[in-house]
Amino acid sequence: MTPSPDDVTVIVCSRDRPEMLRAALTSVQQSSPPEVGVLVVDSGSATDETREVAADAGVDYVRAQRGLSIARNAGLTTADRPIVIFTDDDCHPAPGWIEAALPHFLEPEVATVTGRMLDHTVSEDAPYHRPARYERPVTGIDAGHGAVMAFRREALLRIGGFDDALGAGQPMAGAEDLDIFTRLLLAGTAIVHEPGCLVRHTNTRAGEAYVRLHEGYGRGLGAYLVKHFRLRPVLGLRLGWRLKGRTLVRIVRGLRRRRPVAHDVALVRGMAVGAATMWRVPIVGERFIPPWQSRGLPPLDAAGLLISERS
C-alpha cells in the first residue's frame, strides 16, 4: 500500500532568516496535500522571529542548537510519522512533489527518495539527466541533494541519524547529505531519484560570500572523505577519486571559458583543511565526535583552520 500524505512530515530547518522561512512555508503549504505535517526546526536563531513565523503559519516548531545536522536530528526525533521529507528555507517546492516521492516507498528496500533541485531562474524544461536508482555505497556521492530528500524515519534512526559535526553552522559546513546517503547504502537500503519531486532554490550569496560558502562545503567534503577512508579505505579512495576528478574538470572548464573559478579553488582548499582537521577526530557509530562539540563552536582563522586546534 502506497504511503499517504498523512504519513509525511515535512521538516524545514532555519536560522535567523524569518522572511525567507515565511516564503518557504507558504510554498510548502500551497504545494502539499493538507494532510501533510510541517515542522520548523530552529537551528539556534538569535531572536524569536523563527518561532513567530512558524506560529503564524500554523505549523509545529522545535528549537535546537546551532548546526544543520543537529537541527535535522531534532526534527527526526520530534516527528512521529513514518516518512520525513527535508527541504531548506531557501527552497520552494513545486506542486505534486509529495505525490511524486511517495509511491517509491512501496518497495521495502527503498529507504530514501531524492528529488530535483532547480535554480529559480532555470526552466523545468532544461536538460536534466541523473540515474534513477542507487544501490552501491560509492554512488552515495551522486544520489541527491539535502535541499530535497525523503526518508523512512526508522531507517535514519537505525543508523544513528545525521553526523552532527557536518553541515551548515558547523566548521565542516557541508556533505552531511552525502554522508547520510552513503551510510544508508552501506546499511543495504536503496535510494531512488525522482525528478518529479522538485524544489526551486534561490541562491542568496554572491562574490566573496559565495567563495566562503564553497570553502565551507569543501571542509565538509574533506571530513566526509576522511571518515569513510578511515572506516573503509577502499570506499574512501573511490569516493575521493570521483570527487577529485570532477572538481578538476570543473576548474579546467571554467578556465577555458574564462569564467570565475575562485569558488571552485576555495572548495579544493576547504577539502584539504577539512581532511587535515578531522583526520584524528574520534568516530563512534560512523559519526564524528569532535572535541569542540561539547564546548561550543570554535572560531576559524583566515585559512579556515580551527584556531583552538592548531599546534
Order of alpha helices (4+ residues) and beta strands (2+ residues): beta-alpha-beta-alpha-beta-alpha-beta-beta-alpha-beta-beta-beta-alpha-alpha-beta-alpha-alpha-alpha-beta-beta
